[in-house]
């Protein structure tokens, strides 16, 4: 996931395989965005979200997940 911190609320996720669910959570662990990505690279736009810390959980089609902490800067 790069760049971190985001530039104008924009992030790119690379290295995805198959179909993945990407969920964005705020610091209170409330989901603020969710989408499904079917390509190896996916862009996220968090410019409409408040600046601050967020967590991105990427879950693959086998149920394995990884969580990444990011900083959103607009």
MARRODO-87741 format. One record per residue: residue number from 0; x, y negated, z negated of N, C-alpha, C in turn; residue in three letters. Coordinates in nm, 3 decimals, padded with zeros to 5 digits, always signed. Layout:
BEGIN
  pos   n.east  n.north     n.up  ca.east  ca.north    ca.up   c.east  c.north     c.up  code
  NUM        X        Y        Z        X         Y        Z        X        Y        Z   ALA
...
***
This chain:
BEGIN
  pos   n.east  n.north     n.up  ca.east  ca.north    ca.up   c.east  c.north     c.up  code
    0  +00.087  +00.117  +00.000  +00.000   +00.000  +00.000  +00.090  -00.122  +00.000   UNK
    1  +00.075  -00.206  +00.099  +00.159   -00.325  +00.106  +00.083  -00.437  +00.176   UNK
    2  +00.119  -00.560  +00.163  +00.215   -00.611  +00.066  +00.152  -00.617  -00.072   UNK
    3  +00.233  -00.614  -00.171  +00.185   -00.621  -00.309  +00.274  -00.718  -00.385   UNK
    4  +00.226  -00.836  -00.418  +00.087   -00.883  -00.412  +00.039  -00.907  -00.269   UNK
    5  -00.094  -00.906  -00.256  -00.154   -00.923  -00.124  -00.126  -01.062  -00.070   UNK
    6  -00.134  -01.076  +00.061  -00.118   -01.205  +00.127  -00.255  -01.247  +00.179   UNK
    7  -00.308  -01.354  +00.125  -00.442   -01.402  +00.162  -00.549  -01.294  +00.144   UNK
    8  -00.530  -01.206  +00.045  -00.628   -01.102  +00.016  -00.622  -00.982  +00.109   UNK
    9  -00.523  -00.976  +00.197  -00.514   -00.867  +00.295  -00.407  -00.766  +00.255   UNK
   10  -00.443  -00.637  +00.264  -00.354   -00.525  +00.231  -00.361  -00.421  +00.342   UNK
   11  -00.256  -00.343  +00.355  -00.253   -00.232  +00.449  -00.215  -00.105  +00.374   UNK
   12  -00.285  +00.002  +00.403  -00.255   +00.134  +00.346  -00.208  +00.222  +00.460   UNK
   13  -00.087  +00.276  +00.448  -00.031   +00.362  +00.552  -00.006  +00.501  +00.496   UNK
   14  +00.009  +00.598  +00.586  +00.043   +00.734  +00.547  -00.076  +00.819  +00.509   UNK
   15  -00.195  +00.778  +00.550  -00.315   +00.856  +00.519  -00.324  +00.975  +00.614   UNK
   16  -00.378  +01.085  +00.564  -00.400   +01.203  +00.647  -00.546  +01.244  +00.637   UNK
   17  -00.603  +01.289  +00.746  -00.743   +01.333  +00.753  -00.836  +01.219  +00.713   UNK
   18  -00.943  +01.254  +00.642  -01.042   +01.155  +00.599  -01.018  +01.124  +00.451   UNK
   19  -01.013  +00.995  +00.418  -00.988   +00.952  +00.281  -01.095  +00.854  +00.237   UNK
   20  -01.128  +00.860  +00.108  -01.215   +00.761  +00.047  -01.127  +00.662  -00.027   UNK
   21  -01.146  +00.535  +00.001  -01.068   +00.430  -00.063  -01.163  +00.348  -00.149   UNK
   22  -01.137  +00.345  -00.280  -01.220   +00.270  -00.373  -01.135  +00.167  -00.444   UNK
   23  -01.186  +00.046  -00.455  -01.116   -00.063  -00.522  -01.190  -00.094  -00.651   UNK
   24  -01.114  -00.098  -00.761  -01.170   -00.125  -00.893  -01.107  -00.250  -00.951   UNK
   25  -01.186  -00.330  -01.023  -01.129   -00.445  -01.091  -01.065  -00.400  -01.222   UNK
   26  -01.012  -00.493  -01.298  -00.939   -00.459  -01.420  -01.030  -00.396  -01.526   UNK
   27  -01.162  -00.415  -01.513  -01.258   -00.355  -01.606  -01.305  -00.217  -01.559   UNK
   28  -01.241  -00.167  -01.453  -01.273   -00.036  -01.392  -01.412  -00.031  -01.330   UNK
   29  -01.458  -00.145  -01.281  -01.583   -00.153  -01.207  -01.550  -00.151  -01.059   UNK
   30  -01.613  -00.059  -00.984  -01.586   -00.049  -00.841  -01.640  -00.174  -00.771   UNK
   31  -01.553  -00.241  -00.695  -01.592   -00.362  -00.624  -01.598  -00.342  -00.473   UNK
   32  -01.540  -00.231  -00.426  -01.542   -00.202  -00.282  -01.511  -00.055  -00.261   UNK
   33  -01.575  +00.005  -00.161  -01.549   +00.145  -00.128  -01.567  +00.162  +00.022   UNK
   34  -01.482  +00.244  +00.081  -01.495   +00.274  +00.224  -01.427  +00.406  +00.256   UNK
   35  -01.459  +00.458  +00.373  -01.400   +00.584  +00.419  -01.305  +00.550  +00.534   UNK
   36  -01.185  +00.607  +00.529  -01.085   +00.585  +00.633  -01.055  +00.717  +00.701   UNK
   37  -01.059  +00.718  +00.834  -01.033   +00.840  +00.909  -00.906  +00.832  +00.992   UNK
   38  -00.827  +00.726  +00.974  -00.702   +00.713  +01.048  -00.584  +00.709  +00.951   UNK
   39  -00.463  +00.711  +01.005  -00.345   +00.715  +00.920  -00.311  +00.578  +00.860   UNK
   40  -00.376  +00.473  +00.909  -00.352   +00.338  +00.857  -00.486  +00.267  +00.841   UNK
   41  -00.502  +00.195  +00.730  -00.628   +00.127  +00.703  -00.599  -00.010  +00.642   UNK
   42  -00.674  -00.111  +00.683  -00.659   -00.246  +00.629  -00.773  -00.277  +00.534   UNK
   43  -00.739  -00.346  +00.426  -00.838   -00.391  +00.329  -00.836  -00.542  +00.322   UNK
   44  -00.953  -00.602  +00.310  -00.964   -00.747  +00.295  -01.029  -00.776  +00.161   UNK
   45  -00.949  -00.826  +00.068  -00.999   -00.860  -00.065  -01.008  -01.010  -00.085   UNK
   46  -01.008  -01.086  +00.025  -01.008   -01.232  +00.016  -01.134  -01.286  -00.051   UNK
   47  -01.243  -01.210  -00.048  -01.367   -01.256  -00.113  -01.371  -01.221  -00.261   UNK
   48  -01.271  -01.147  -00.308  -01.264   -01.107  -00.449  -01.177  -01.207  -00.525   UNK
   49  -01.200  -01.215  -00.655  -01.122   -01.305  -00.740  -00.975  -01.262  -00.742   UNK
   50  -00.887  -01.359  -00.759  -00.746   -01.326  -00.775  -00.726  -01.249  -00.903   UNK
   51  -00.629  -01.158  -00.902  -00.600   -01.081  -01.023  -00.559  -00.940  -00.990   UNK
   52  -00.558  -00.855  -01.093  -00.516   -00.717  -01.080  -00.633  -00.627  -01.041   UNK
   53  -00.605  -00.533  -00.952  -00.703   -00.435  -00.907  -00.635  -00.299  -00.897   UNK
   54  -00.716  -00.194  -00.898  -00.667   -00.059  -00.878  -00.731  -00.005  -00.751   UNK
   55  -00.650  +00.061  -00.669  -00.700   +00.126  -00.548  -00.685  +00.275  -00.567   UNK
   56  -00.796  +00.348  -00.560  -00.793   +00.494  -00.570  -00.818  +00.552  -00.432   UNK
   57  -00.721  +00.631  -00.385  -00.730   +00.695  -00.255  -00.752  +00.843  -00.278   UNK
   58  -00.864  +00.896  -00.231  -00.899   +01.037  -00.250  -00.906  +01.105  -00.114   UNK
   59  -00.831  +01.214  -00.098  -00.831   +01.283  +00.031  -00.944  +01.385  +00.038   UNK
   60  -00.955  +01.453  +00.152  -01.065   +01.546  +00.175  -01.058  +01.669  +00.086   UNK
   61  -00.942  +01.694  +00.023  -00.928   +01.808  -00.069  -00.960  +01.769  -00.213   UNK
   62  -00.988  +01.642  -00.238  -01.020   +01.596  -00.373  -00.901  +01.543  -00.450   UNK
   63  -00.781  +01.552  -00.393  -00.663   +01.497  -00.459  -00.667  +01.345  -00.449   UNK
   64  -00.626  +01.277  -00.556  -00.631   +01.131  -00.552  -00.504  +01.069  -00.606   UNK
   65  -00.484  +00.945  -00.566  -00.372   +00.866  -00.614  -00.426  +00.727  -00.641   UNK
   66  -00.382  +00.667  -00.751  -00.425   +00.533  -00.787  -00.305  +00.440  -00.785   UNK
   67  -00.324  +00.322  -00.724  -00.219   +00.224  -00.711  -00.269  +00.092  -00.769   UNK
   68  -00.188  +00.026  -00.850  -00.223   -00.106  -00.904  -00.172  -00.211  -00.806   UNK
   69  -00.258  -00.307  -00.772  -00.219   -00.415  -00.682  -00.258  -00.549  -00.744   UNK
   70  -00.197  -00.654  -00.694  -00.229   -00.790  -00.735  -00.288  -00.861  -00.614   UNK
   71  -00.409  -00.913  -00.630  -00.476   -00.984  -00.522  -00.447  -01.132  -00.533   UNK
   72  -00.389  -01.189  -00.427  -00.365   -01.333  -00.419  -00.434  -01.384  -00.295   UNK
   73  -00.518  -01.485  -00.313  -00.590   -01.544  -00.199  -00.519  -01.665  -00.145   UNK
***
